[in-house]
């Protein structure tokens, strides 16, 4: 019982220092790892080795994947590829179903692009669709927000799912994680879309713009013109589709029974489908989006920006792994095995822990890293140590990391302020929307688990 109380105290401390005192999640997780090692009486000679080995191994396994994925996302954002993808989808879907259009655009764009950045660059497009169709801005805001959020927490190569996959030991099976994550994210996005449609004719008094050049006041035409000539739609989609196809193909050829046998073709497909190699190909495809004079300089600038964006995520991921390693080396594992195995909680545990951390401290990525690190030693006790159980655990963590976005989440403010939604209205709509889609995602995961586990 003491082991569990120590864990609860460490989790409460992480939430307190990150949410109330705004301490860096990296320092909070690393501090929890060190303090936890002493609290669990891990031999002094093993403390440093336990922490540094887990930190280094995790960054070695997943660091480049996160970095290359971030590079692709930044180039797609800066090159206008996200706008090109959105326009291509609008040509197909038209403006007859604006909420569906915004949800689908968000669902696709947020696979490589952070949901915060995705909303910023797509907000003017959302405004244009809203004005063209006469639907409520509240509805299109919720649809875009939830569409972006679905793949952000459930589909690699977004850093949160990647970090959770590393902590739970499924990075060698990312193809299957993507294959499961995409339909689960679709269920989440559909739930958000249905909820958004309830507000299609809902009027509200928008907040005034803070200034004349406020980003929310930028017209879609101005935003589009700022990118110059947009990339070809096929080239815009290609950096996303190429690595996903390569990773999935690698997983298929490695299935039991070896569908294409073993030999040179098997080795080649396995190699190019390795996440790092697949994302390098995706980065090369993204580089094709850069045009005109000075494209090499712009490429270098965007790579430098990617490193700055990915740096904190890498540190948090490594610190989360160190915390998880301390828990795995503690008496907690035995306690959980003795007391959890008969309760039948299963996938509810990762979902509840991630939801609690997300709601308390705001960051979905931090919630996913922290929860997966804590969950790793619990998997056998929960009956989730099979390959299918570990994959579904990653998705359950992602579903929980949606619940609930509110005032301590930067994404809540990005959406509410750019859409000029009053805070009281945002609490009643945006926060509820994330709870709805997170719960829907978990229901889909539970249904899959019923057949696979």
C-alpha positions in Angstrom: 0.0 0.0 0.0 2.9 2.3 0.7 4.1 1.9 -2.8 0.8 3.1 -4.2 0.7 6.1 -1.9 4.2 7.1 -3.0 3.0 6.9 -6.7 -0.1 9.0 -5.9 2.1 11.6 -4.1 4.5 11.8 -7.0 1.7 12.2 -9.5 0.0 14.9 -7.4 3.4 16.7 -7.1 3.9 16.6 -10.9 0.4 18.1 -11.5 0.9 20.8 -8.8 4.3 22.0 -9.9 3.4 22.0 -13.6 -0.1 23.4 -13.4 0.1 25.8 -10.5 3.7 26.9 -10.5 4.4 26.5 -14.2 7.5 24.4 -13.6 8.9 22.8 -16.8 7.4 19.3 -17.3 10.9 18.0 -18.0 12.1 19.2 -14.6 8.9 17.9 -12.9 9.3 14.4 -14.4 13.0 14.2 -13.8 12.5 15.4 -10.2 9.8 12.8 -9.7 12.1 10.1 -11.0 14.9 11.1 -8.6 12.7 11.6 -5.6 10.8 8.4 -6.4 14.0 6.4 -6.6 14.8 7.5 -3.0 11.3 7.0 -1.8 11.2 3.4 -3.2 14.6 2.8 -1.7 16.3 1.8 -4.9 20.0 1.2 -4.1 22.0 4.4 -4.4 24.4 2.8 -6.9 21.5 2.0 -9.3 19.6 5.3 -9.2 21.7 7.3 -11.7 22.1 4.3 -14.0 18.3 3.6 -13.9 17.5 7.2 -14.8 20.2 7.9 -17.4 19.8 4.5 -19.2 16.1 4.9 -19.6 16.5 8.5 -20.7 19.2 7.7 -23.3 17.6 4.6 -24.6 14.3 6.3 -25.2 15.8 9.3 -27.1 17.9 6.8 -29.1 14.8 4.8 -30.1 12.3 7.6 -30.7 14.2 10.9 -30.8 14.9 11.0 -34.5 11.3 9.9 -35.3 9.9 12.8 -33.3 12.5 15.2 -34.9 11.8 14.2 -38.5 8.1 14.2 -37.9 8.3 17.7 -36.5 10.4 18.8 -39.5 7.7 17.6 -41.9 5.0 19.4 -40.0 6.8 22.7 -39.9 7.5 22.6 -43.7 3.9 21.7 -44.5 2.8 24.6 -42.3 5.2 27.2 -43.7 5.0 26.2 -47.4 1.2 26.6 -47.6 0.7 22.8 -48.1 -1.9 22.7 -45.3 -3.9 25.4 -47.1 -3.5 23.5 -50.4 -4.7 20.3 -48.8 -7.7 22.1 -47.4 -8.6 23.7 -50.7 -8.4 20.3 -52.4 -10.8 18.8 -49.9 -13.2 21.7 -50.3 -13.2 21.2 -54.1 -14.2 17.6 -53.5 -16.7 18.1 -50.6 -17.9 21.6 -51.6 -19.4 23.9 -49.0 -22.7 22.1 -48.6 -21.6 20.4 -45.4 -19.2 23.0 -43.8 -18.9 21.2 -40.5 -17.9 17.9 -42.2 -15.5 19.8 -44.4 -13.7 21.4 -41.4 -13.7 18.2 -39.4 -12.1 16.2 -42.3 -9.6 18.9 -43.0 -8.5 19.0 -39.4 -8.4 15.2 -39.2 -5.9 15.0 -42.1 -3.8 18.1 -41.4 -3.1 17.2 -37.7 -1.4 13.9 -38.5 1.9 15.7 -38.9 1.1 19.2 -37.8 0.5 20.2 -34.1 -3.2 20.9 -33.5 -2.4 24.4 -32.2 -0.5 25.3 -35.3 -3.1 23.6 -37.5 -5.9 25.7 -36.0 -3.9 28.9 -36.5 -3.2 28.3 -40.2 -6.7 26.9 -40.9 -8.7 29.5 -39.0 -9.0 32.0 -41.9 -10.2 29.1 -44.1 -12.8 28.2 -41.5 -14.0 31.8 -41.4 -14.3 31.8 -45.2 -16.4 28.6 -45.2 -18.5 29.9 -42.4 -19.3 33.2 -44.2 -20.0 31.3 -47.5 -22.5 28.9 -45.9 -24.1 30.9 -43.2 -23.6 28.3 -40.6 -22.7 29.3 -37.0 -19.0 30.1 -36.4 -19.4 28.1 -33.2 -20.2 24.9 -35.1 -17.3 25.2 -37.6 -14.9 26.1 -34.7 -15.9 22.9 -32.8 -15.7 20.8 -35.9 -12.2 22.0 -36.8 -11.0 21.8 -33.2 -12.2 18.2 -32.7 -11.0 17.1 -36.1 -7.5 18.3 -35.4 -7.5 16.9 -31.9 -8.5 13.4 -32.9 -5.4 12.5 -34.9 -3.1 14.7 -32.7 -3.5 12.3 -29.8 -4.1 9.0 -31.6 -2.0 8.8 -34.8 1.8 8.8 -35.2 4.0 10.6 -36.1 2.5 13.2 -33.8 4.9 13.2 -30.7 2.4 12.2 -28.1 1.4 8.9 -29.6 5.1 8.2 -30.5 6.3 8.8 -27.0 3.5 6.6 -25.5 4.4 3.9 -28.1 8.0 4.0 -27.0 7.2 3.8 -23.3 4.9 0.9 -23.8 7.2 -1.0 -26.1 5.3 -0.9 -29.5 7.6 1.2 -31.6 8.4 -1.8 -33.8 4.7 -2.1 -34.6 3.9 1.5 -35.6 2.2 0.3 -38.7 -0.5 -1.5 -36.7 -0.8 1.4 -34.3 -1.5 3.7 -37.3 -3.9 1.2 -38.8 -5.8 1.1 -35.4 -5.4 4.7 -34.6 -6.9 6.1 -37.8 -10.3 4.5 -37.4 -10.4 5.2 -33.7 -9.5 8.9 -34.5 -12.3 8.9 -37.1 -14.8 7.8 -34.5 -13.6 10.6 -32.2 -13.8 13.1 -35.0 -17.3 12.0 -36.0 -18.4 12.3 -32.3 -17.0 15.9 -32.4 -18.7 16.5 -35.7 -22.1 15.4 -34.4 -21.7 17.5 -31.3 -20.6 20.5 -33.5 -23.7 20.1 -35.6 -25.9 20.8 -32.6 -24.7 24.4 -32.8 -25.0 24.9 -36.6 -27.7 27.6 -36.0 -26.5 28.8 -32.6 -25.8 32.5 -32.4 -23.3 34.0 -30.0 -21.8 37.4 -29.5 -18.1 37.2 -30.5 -15.4 38.8 -28.6 -14.0 42.0 -30.2 -10.7 41.7 -32.0 -7.8 42.9 -29.9 -6.3 45.0 -32.7 -6.9 45.8 -36.4 -4.2 43.4 -37.5 -5.4 40.6 -35.1 -4.8 37.2 -36.8 -8.4 36.4 -36.3 -9.3 39.4 -38.5 -7.0 38.3 -41.4 -9.1 37.4 -44.4 -8.7 34.1 -46.1 -7.6 35.8 -49.3 -4.9 37.7 -47.4 -3.7 34.5 -45.8 -3.7 32.6 -49.0 -1.8 35.4 -50.8 0.9 35.4 -48.1 2.0 32.0 -49.3 2.2 33.0 -53.0 1.5 30.2 -55.3 0.2 27.2 -53.4 1.8 23.8 -53.8 0.2 21.2 -56.1 -2.4 19.2 -54.0 -0.7 15.9 -54.7 2.6 17.2 -53.5 1.0 18.7 -50.4 -0.5 15.3 -49.4 2.5 13.3 -50.4 4.8 14.0 -47.4 2.0 12.7 -45.1 1.0 9.7 -47.2 4.4 8.4 -48.1 5.8 7.6 -44.6 2.4 6.2 -43.5 2.3 3.9 -46.5 5.9 2.8 -46.0 5.4 2.1 -42.3 2.2 0.2 -42.9 3.7 -1.8 -45.7 6.6 -2.8 -43.5 4.2 -4.0 -40.8 2.2 -6.1 -43.4 5.3 -7.9 -44.8 6.3 -8.8 -41.2 3.0 -10.4 -40.4 3.2 -14.1 -39.3 3.4 -16.3 -42.4 5.4 -13.6 -44.2 3.0 -12.6 -47.0 5.8 -11.9 -49.5 8.3 -14.4 -48.1 11.8 -13.5 -47.0 14.6 -12.2 -49.2 15.8 -9.0 -50.9 12.3 -7.6 -51.3 11.3 -8.3 -47.7 14.6 -6.7 -46.5 14.0 -3.6 -48.7 10.4 -3.1 -47.6 11.3 -3.6 -44.0 14.1 -1.1 -44.2 12.2 1.7 -45.9 9.3 1.1 -43.6 11.4 1.6 -40.5 9.9 4.8 -38.9 13.1 6.8 -39.1 13.8 5.9 -42.7 10.1 6.4 -43.7 10.1 9.9 -42.2 13.3 10.8 -43.9 11.6 9.9 -47.2 8.7 12.1 -46.0 11.0 14.9 -45.3 12.6 14.6 -48.7 9.0 14.8 -50.2 8.3 17.9 -48.0 11.4 19.6 -49.3 9.9 19.4 -52.8 7.3 21.9 -51.6 9.9 24.7 -51.3 10.2 26.7 -54.5 11.8 29.9 -55.9 14.9 31.8 -55.0 16.4 31.2 -51.5 14.7 27.9 -51.0 17.8 26.3 -49.4 18.0 29.2 -46.9 14.3 28.7 -46.1 14.7 25.0 -45.7 17.6 25.5 -43.3 15.5 28.1 -41.3 12.6 25.7 -41.1 14.8 22.8 -40.0 16.2 25.1 -37.3 12.7 26.0 -36.1 11.8 22.3 -36.1 14.7 21.5 -33.8 13.5 24.3 -31.4 10.0 22.9 -31.4 11.1 19.3 -31.0 13.7 20.0 -28.2 11.3 20.4 -25.3 9.2 17.4 -26.5 12.3 15.2 -26.6 13.4 16.2 -23.1 9.9 15.6 -21.7 9.8 12.2 -23.4 13.1 11.1 -22.0 12.3 12.3 -18.5 9.0 10.4 -18.7 10.9 7.3 -19.6 13.2 7.8 -16.7 10.3 8.2 -14.3 8.8 5.0 -15.7 12.0 3.1 -15.3 12.1 4.1 -11.6 8.6 2.8 -11.1 9.4 -0.4 -12.9 12.4 -1.0 -10.6 10.3 -0.3 -7.5 8.2 -2.6 -5.3 5.2 -1.0 -7.0 5.2 -3.6 -9.8 4.7 -6.5 -7.3 2.0 -4.6 -5.4 0.0 -3.9 -8.6 0.3 -7.4 -9.8 -1.1 -8.7 -6.5 -4.0 -6.2 -6.3 -5.0 -5.1 -9.9 -5.1 -8.4 -11.8 -8.5 -9.5 -10.4 -10.3 -6.2 -10.8 -10.9 -6.4 -14.5 -10.2 -2.7 -15.1 -8.1 -3.3 -18.2 -8.0 -0.4 -20.6 -10.0 1.8 -18.3 -6.8 2.4 -16.2 -4.7 4.2 -18.9 -7.8 6.1 -20.0 -8.6 7.4 -16.5 -5.0 8.2 -15.6 -4.4 10.1 -18.8 -7.7 12.0 -18.5 -6.9 13.0 -14.9 -3.5 14.2 -15.8 -4.7 16.0 -18.9 -7.5 17.8 -17.0 -5.3 18.7 -14.2 -2.2 20.1 -16.0 -3.4 20.9 -19.5 -0.9 19.4 -21.9 -2.0 16.3 -23.9 1.6 15.4 -24.7 2.7 15.6 -21.1 -0.3 13.5 -20.1 0.5 10.9 -22.6 4.2 10.7 -21.7 3.5 10.6 -18.0 0.7 8.1 -18.2 2.5 5.7 -20.5 5.6 5.9 -18.2 3.5 5.0 -15.2 1.5 2.4 -17.0 4.4 0.3 -18.4 5.1 -1.7 -15.2 1.3 -2.2 -14.7 0.6 -3.9 -18.0 1.0 -7.5 -16.8 -1.2 -6.9 -13.8 -3.9 -5.3 -16.0 -3.7 -8.2 -18.6 -2.4 -5.8 -21.2 1.1 -7.2 -21.8 0.1 -8.9 -25.1 1.0 -7.1 -28.4 -2.7 -6.2 -28.9 -3.0 -5.1 -25.3 0.0 -2.7 -25.6 -1.3 -1.2 -28.8 -4.7 -0.6 -27.4 -3.1 0.8 -24.2 -1.4 3.5 -26.3 -4.7 4.4 -27.9 -6.5 4.4 -24.5 -3.8 6.9 -23.2 -4.4 9.0 -26.3 -8.2 9.0 -25.8 -7.7 10.0 -22.2 -5.4 12.8 -23.2 -8.3 14.6 -24.9 -10.3 14.9 -21.7 -10.8 17.7 -20.9 -9.4 20.8 -22.7 -10.0 23.9 -20.6 -8.3 27.0 -19.3 -4.9 25.3 -18.5 -4.6 24.1 -22.1 -3.0 26.3 -24.7 -5.2 24.7 -27.4 -8.3 25.9 -25.6 -7.1 29.5 -25.8 -5.9 29.2 -29.4 -9.4 28.0 -30.5 -11.5 30.3 -28.3 -9.5 33.5 -29.0 -9.0 33.0 -32.8 -12.7 32.1 -33.1 -13.5 35.0 -30.7 -15.6 32.7 -28.5 -16.3 34.2 -25.0 -14.7 32.1 -22.3 -18.0 31.1 -20.7 -19.3 29.9 -24.0 -16.0 28.1 -24.7 -16.4 26.2 -21.4 -19.9 25.1 -22.3 -19.0 24.0 -25.8 -15.3 23.5 -26.5 -14.5 21.7 -23.2 -17.6 19.5 -23.5 -16.6 18.7 -27.1 -13.2 17.3 -26.0 -14.9 15.2 -23.3 -17.4 13.9 -25.9 -14.7 12.9 -28.5 -12.4 11.4 -25.9 -15.1 9.3 -24.5 -16.2 8.2 -28.0 -12.6 7.2 -28.8 -12.4 5.1 -25.6 -15.7 3.4 -26.5 -14.3 2.5 -29.9 -11.0 1.2 -28.2 -13.1 -0.8 -25.7 -15.1 -2.4 -28.6 -11.9 -3.4 -30.4 -10.5 -4.7 -27.2 -13.5 -6.9 -26.7 -12.6 -8.8 -29.8 -8.8 -8.7 -29.6 -8.1 -9.2 -25.9 
